[in-house]
Amino acid sequence: MTDGIHDNRALDFGQWAQQVQSATETALAQCLPAAHLPPERLHQAMRYAVLGGGKRVRALLAHAAGELCGAEKSKVTRAASAVELIHAYSLVHDDMPCMDDDDLRRGKPSCHKEFDEATALLVGDALQSLAFDVLTTPGLHSNPHQQLQMTHLLAQASGSRGMAGGQAIDLESVGLALTQEQLEFMHLRKTGALIRAAVLLGAWCSDKHTHADADNSALFATPVFSALDHYAKHIGLAFQVIDDILDSEADTATLGKTSGKDKEANKPTYVTILGVTRARALAAELHDHAVQPIVELNNAGGNIGVRLLQIADYIMQRAY
Ligand code: GRG
């Protein structure tokens, strides 16, 4: 198999997704410290939290965007691994008693249950550092300035103006009746920022699209990147609406995490605000809006965004 876009077009979505998931798993297993290296318990817990579970949606998104932009597959795998490490850290911390307090994650005991709370806290810290280690190792992009911008993007997406900030709003919102706009503000950060980072980082791995310049202004200026940005924003929100519906309807065994947690914690969700039927309609609307510019790109340039369209459908149909 060679790097690049053309070698895997014949694969159906399931085969393509499996290929990306397996490449991601291998890359993550390689970048995580070996379990026998001291401190062994921390390294075992890091591997426990990251490997052998998860849908790897963010990695799929990075690869789909990377393929659209002609990025080298090995580079996208590296960028996708960085995003998956941040995501895994967020899940470990989210499950802790001081946050959502969940005993189950990805079908197994959550990290603080399998190990202990102090270890879980350190796992999150260390995974976050590892993500930036992976992203800043020289050679991810031929233009070091663009690699710096990629690092900047992930830092912003993860921090207080992104995922961590969204989580803070989530914790403050317990028992409150948020409006749909307020819910959207929260989820664009808590879930959406990292999903957007996954899409844009995949695209920015491309050497053919070096848009970094001194003031960074060109990064968002091309039609392809604005289409991807639009897609990422709306598909991230659709992902969250579906997540809220699944939390209210699916069972714990299917989800691999405790179902009904939002209701139990008295958290505002798209289901509590809209009800299931209107939440489903909103998800469909967000999906259609997300894919619109990608469909236009496809029509103009020969099916280049097909994986993004397939992921959008998968996000709508997922059972967990
Ligand atoms: C602790 C800083 C910090 C942030 C936590 C992501 C997050 C913020 C909390 C997770 C809580 C949650 C259920 C969010 C809804 C959407 C979401 C991110 C679901 C989990 O992502 P999936 O479904 O998980 O992609 P897998 O296990 O498949 O990787």
Residues whose N, C-alpha, C, O or C-beta is under 5 A from the ligand:
A	BS01	GRG	G54 K55 R56 V57 S90 H93 D94 R106 M163 A164 Q167 K190 T191 D243 Y320
